[in-house]
Amino acid sequence: MAQTHDAFITPPASEERVEITNKHGERLVGLLHNTGSNKIVVLCHGFIATKNDSLILDLTAALTKNGISVFRFDFSGNGESEGQFEYGNYRKEADDLHYVVLYLYQKNYDIAAVVGHSKVVLYASIYDDVRTIVNLSGRFDLKKGIEERIGEGSIDRINKEGYLDIKDKYENFNYRVTKESLMERLNTDMRAASISISKECRFLTVHGSADKTIPVEDAYEFAKLIPNHKLHVIEGANHNYTAHRKEVAEAVVNFITSHGA
């Protein structure tokens, strides 16, 4: 009997809700997409987002279609996870990610890659326990972009009053930026982090040439400093790759699956 093409279609991944406790005793909530392979990719959401961000969902679909399991989760203070949302918070989120990585290793998964934004650069420089990292539209200079996001003159107000409450367009409370969290961001040195990443770590930076949130020049800075680095600029893409989801997914999947990953 002749085989049909259906025999070669990758079966859908099963989904399992997983809870992991971070170093502060807070519950991190994630979804494990198991394709039957122990090769797994950890997907990390960006600022004021969750594991259900549309880019995260599109990458999940692309990876599982290629037979790779996926774990996507909410950082503490975001989505379903416990904890208080904090501005900046790079080091704590790197620690959250570390507890996710430890959990997956304990479950005998082979972590093929961690995919995220600026925080994955910091993660790779601190922990050095995942050999493939993908940085999507990450910011290199953390001293920039603050007032564009939280308002002109906001840094002076925070320094004077100790905090600033950020509201949405309807004047509803969104989140608070404290002086402490602002200083943590300003004192996070991406140059030092980039230089210290092991040359054994395969590193990909993807960035859109039309990114108005974080300029593509930041991607070139990562490319100069990270030892084992590949840069992939997607022409015309914005910060969220709104009209370029296929291109970003292909770039991520191709990099992860090369060299036997």
C-alpha positions in Angstrom: 0.0 0.0 0.0 1.3 3.4 -0.9 2.1 5.7 2.0 0.2 9.0 2.2 1.9 12.4 2.9 0.0 12.3 6.2 2.5 9.7 7.5 5.2 12.3 7.5 3.3 15.1 9.3 4.7 15.9 12.8 2.1 15.0 15.4 1.0 17.9 17.6 2.9 18.5 20.8 1.2 17.7 24.1 0.8 20.6 26.5 1.5 20.4 30.3 1.2 23.2 32.8 4.3 23.3 35.0 5.1 25.3 38.2 8.7 25.9 39.2 9.8 27.7 42.4 12.4 30.4 42.1 15.1 31.3 44.6 12.7 33.7 46.4 10.0 31.0 46.9 7.8 32.5 44.1 5.9 30.2 41.8 6.8 30.5 38.1 4.1 29.2 35.8 5.0 27.7 32.4 3.7 25.5 29.6 5.7 22.5 28.4 5.1 21.6 24.7 6.4 18.0 24.5 6.9 16.7 20.9 8.3 13.5 22.2 11.9 14.8 21.8 14.1 15.5 24.8 15.6 18.4 22.8 13.9 21.5 24.2 14.0 25.3 23.6 13.2 27.7 26.4 11.4 30.8 25.2 11.5 34.0 27.3 9.1 36.9 26.9 10.1 40.6 26.9 9.2 43.7 28.9 5.5 43.9 30.1 4.6 40.7 28.3 3.8 37.1 29.1 4.4 33.5 27.8 1.3 34.1 25.6 2.9 37.0 23.6 2.1 36.4 19.9 5.8 36.2 19.0 6.4 33.6 21.6 3.4 31.6 20.3 4.6 31.8 16.7 8.1 30.6 17.7 6.5 27.8 19.7 4.6 26.7 16.6 7.6 26.8 14.4 9.9 24.9 16.8 7.3 22.2 17.6 6.5 21.8 13.9 10.2 20.9 13.5 9.9 18.3 16.3 11.6 20.4 19.0 9.9 20.5 22.4 9.4 24.0 23.9 9.0 25.5 27.4 7.6 29.0 27.7 7.0 30.6 31.0 6.1 33.9 32.8 8.9 35.6 34.7 8.1 36.5 38.3 5.7 39.4 38.6 4.4 38.8 35.1 1.5 36.8 33.8 0.4 33.9 36.0 3.7 33.8 38.0 3.9 35.0 41.5 5.9 38.0 42.7 5.7 41.8 42.1 6.5 43.3 38.8 9.6 45.4 38.8 11.1 47.7 36.2 14.6 46.6 35.1 14.9 43.4 37.1 17.5 41.9 34.7 19.4 39.9 37.4 16.3 38.5 39.0 14.9 37.4 35.7 18.2 35.7 34.8 17.9 33.9 38.2 14.3 32.9 37.3 15.6 31.5 34.0 18.3 29.6 35.8 15.7 27.8 37.9 13.8 26.9 34.8 17.0 25.5 33.2 17.8 23.5 36.3 14.3 22.0 36.4 14.5 20.9 32.7 17.9 19.4 33.2 16.6 17.5 36.2 13.8 16.2 34.0 16.5 14.9 31.6 15.8 17.4 28.8 18.6 18.5 26.5 18.3 22.2 26.3 19.0 23.0 22.7 18.7 26.8 23.2 17.4 29.7 25.2 15.6 32.4 23.2 14.8 35.8 24.6 15.8 39.5 24.7 18.6 41.4 26.5 18.3 39.3 29.7 19.6 36.2 27.8 22.8 38.0 27.2 23.2 38.6 31.0 22.1 34.9 31.6 24.8 33.5 29.3 27.5 35.7 31.0 26.5 34.6 34.5 25.6 30.9 34.2 27.2 29.4 31.1 25.1 26.3 31.2 23.3 26.5 27.9 25.4 26.3 24.7 23.1 28.0 22.3 21.6 31.5 22.9 19.3 33.6 20.7 18.9 37.3 21.4 15.8 38.8 19.7 15.9 42.6 19.4 17.9 43.0 22.6 19.0 46.4 24.0 22.8 46.9 24.3 22.9 50.3 25.9 20.5 50.1 28.9 21.0 53.8 29.6 18.9 54.6 26.5 15.2 54.2 25.8 14.1 54.9 29.4 12.4 58.2 28.9 11.0 57.2 25.5 9.1 54.4 27.3 8.1 56.0 30.7 8.0 59.7 29.8 10.2 62.7 29.3 11.7 64.0 32.5 10.9 60.7 34.3 14.4 60.0 35.5 14.6 63.4 37.3 11.2 62.7 38.9 12.3 59.3 40.1 15.5 60.6 41.5 13.6 63.4 43.3 10.6 61.4 44.6 12.0 57.9 44.8 9.5 56.4 42.4 7.2 57.0 39.5 3.8 55.3 38.8 3.3 54.6 35.1 -0.2 54.7 33.8 -1.9 53.6 30.6 -3.7 56.0 28.2 -6.8 55.7 30.3 -4.8 56.9 33.4 -5.1 53.4 35.0 -2.1 52.3 37.1 0.2 50.1 35.1 3.4 49.6 37.1 5.8 51.5 39.4 9.4 52.4 38.6 11.4 52.8 41.8 14.8 54.5 42.1 16.3 51.2 43.1 15.0 49.4 40.0 16.0 52.3 37.7 19.5 52.2 39.1 19.7 48.4 38.6 19.0 48.9 34.9 21.5 51.8 34.6 24.2 49.7 36.4 23.7 46.6 34.2 26.7 46.6 31.9 25.9 44.8 28.7 29.4 45.4 27.3 31.0 43.5 30.2 28.4 40.8 30.0 29.0 40.4 26.2 32.7 40.1 26.5 32.5 37.5 29.3 30.3 35.1 27.4 32.2 31.8 26.7 33.4 31.2 23.1 31.9 27.7 23.5 28.5 29.4 23.5 26.9 29.7 20.0 25.2 33.1 20.0 22.7 34.5 17.5 21.3 38.0 17.5 18.3 38.7 15.3 17.2 42.3 14.9 14.9 44.3 12.5 16.4 47.0 10.4 13.3 49.2 11.0 13.1 48.7 14.8 12.1 52.1 16.3 12.0 50.8 19.9 15.6 49.5 20.0 17.8 50.6 17.1 19.6 48.0 15.0 22.9 49.6 16.0 22.5 47.8 19.3 22.7 44.5 17.4 26.0 45.5 15.8 27.4 46.2 19.3 26.6 42.7 20.4 28.2 41.3 17.2 31.4 43.2 17.9 31.8 41.8 21.4 30.3 38.4 21.8 33.0 35.8 20.9 31.1 33.2 19.0 28.4 35.4 17.4 26.2 35.4 14.3 24.1 38.4 13.4 20.9 38.2 11.3 19.3 41.5 10.4 15.8 41.2 8.9 15.3 44.1 6.5 12.2 46.2 7.1 11.2 44.4 10.3 10.0 46.3 13.4 10.7 45.5 17.0 8.0 42.8 17.2 8.5 41.5 13.7 4.8 42.2 13.0 5.0 41.5 9.3 8.1 39.3 9.4 7.1 36.4 11.7 8.0 33.8 9.1 11.5 35.2 8.6 12.3 35.4 12.3 11.0 31.9 13.0 13.1 30.5 10.1 16.2 32.3 11.4 15.7 31.0 14.9 14.9 27.4 13.9 17.8 27.2 11.3 20.3 28.4 13.9 19.1 26.0 16.6 19.0 23.0 14.3 22.4 23.6 12.7 25.4 21.7 14.2 23.2 18.9 15.4 21.3 21.1 17.9 
